[in-house]
Amino acid sequence: MPGRQEAASVEEEPVTKADLVDEISGKTRISKSETATIVDQLLNAISRALSEGKHIEIRGFGTFKVRERKARKARNPRSGAEVMVPAKLVPVFKASNELKGAVRG
């Protein structure tokens, strides 16, 4: 996309849900199975709210919203034919200033 730069990746290995469960379980002394249930329920609640068109604001972390991506014209790379890509709803995340500061260091 013009005007957008790819951020340099600091960490190659992604943090998985299992990694989050391990870290939270270790710090809270809640069992891994209970922690996994809590993490799953949190993610389900966020997904459900977004699918209902709501936005989620977590102070000090960021905001999850649903935005409409406008319909646009595109080209089929194989045939070169012009095709219409329909409008669609997409989830977006905007980091809070606190999170941005923590990432910057």
C-alpha positions in Angstrom: 0.0 0.0 0.0 1.4 3.4 -0.8 2.4 5.4 2.2 2.6 2.4 4.5 5.9 1.0 5.8 6.3 -2.4 7.2 7.5 -2.4 10.8 10.7 -4.2 11.5 10.0 -7.4 13.5 11.7 -7.4 16.8 10.8 -11.0 17.7 10.7 -13.8 15.2 8.7 -16.3 17.2 5.0 -15.5 17.8 3.5 -15.7 21.2 0.8 -18.3 21.1 -2.3 -18.6 23.3 -0.6 -21.5 25.1 2.3 -19.2 25.9 -0.1 -16.6 27.3 -1.8 -19.3 29.4 1.5 -20.5 30.8 2.6 -17.0 31.7 -0.7 -16.0 33.3 -1.0 -19.3 35.1 2.6 -18.9 36.5 2.0 -15.4 37.8 -1.5 -16.0 39.3 -1.0 -19.6 40.5 -4.3 -20.5 38.9 -4.2 -23.9 37.1 -3.4 -24.0 33.5 -6.8 -25.5 32.6 -8.7 -22.8 34.5 -6.4 -20.1 33.0 -7.0 -21.5 29.5 -10.8 -21.4 30.1 -10.5 -17.7 31.2 -8.4 -16.8 28.2 -10.8 -18.6 25.8 -13.8 -16.9 27.4 -12.1 -13.5 27.1 -11.4 -14.0 23.4 -15.0 -15.4 22.8 -16.4 -12.3 24.5 -14.4 -10.0 22.3 -15.3 -11.9 19.2 -19.0 -11.9 20.1 -19.1 -8.2 20.8 -17.4 -7.4 17.5 -19.8 -9.7 15.6 -22.6 -7.7 17.2 -21.1 -4.4 15.9 -19.9 -3.3 19.4 -16.5 -1.9 20.1 -14.3 -2.9 23.1 -12.2 -0.3 24.9 -9.5 -1.6 27.3 -8.0 1.4 29.0 -4.2 1.3 28.8 -4.2 -1.3 26.0 -6.4 -0.3 23.1 -9.7 -0.4 21.2 -11.2 -3.2 19.1 -13.7 -2.0 16.5 -15.5 -3.1 13.3 -15.0 -1.0 10.2 -16.5 -1.3 6.8 -14.0 -1.7 4.0 -15.5 0.0 0.9 -16.2 -1.9 -2.3 -13.4 -1.5 -4.9 -12.3 -2.5 -8.3 -9.5 -5.0 -8.6 -7.9 -7.1 -11.3 -7.7 -10.8 -11.6 -3.9 -11.4 -11.8 -4.3 -14.4 -14.1 -6.6 -13.0 -16.7 -6.3 -9.3 -16.1 -10.0 -9.0 -16.0 -11.5 -6.2 -13.8 -13.6 -7.5 -10.9 -15.6 -5.8 -8.2 -14.6 -6.6 -4.6 -17.6 -6.1 -2.5 -17.7 -4.0 0.7 -17.1 -6.0 3.9 -16.8 -5.6 7.6 -13.3 -6.1 9.1 -12.1 -6.1 12.7 -9.5 -3.4 13.6 -7.3 -2.7 16.6 -6.0 0.7 17.7 -3.3 0.6 20.3 -3.5 3.1 23.2 -0.8 5.6 23.8 0.3 3.6 26.9 0.8 0.5 24.8 2.5 2.4 22.0 4.9 3.9 24.7 5.6 0.4 26.1 6.4 -1.0 22.7 8.8 1.9 22.0 10.6 1.3 25.2 
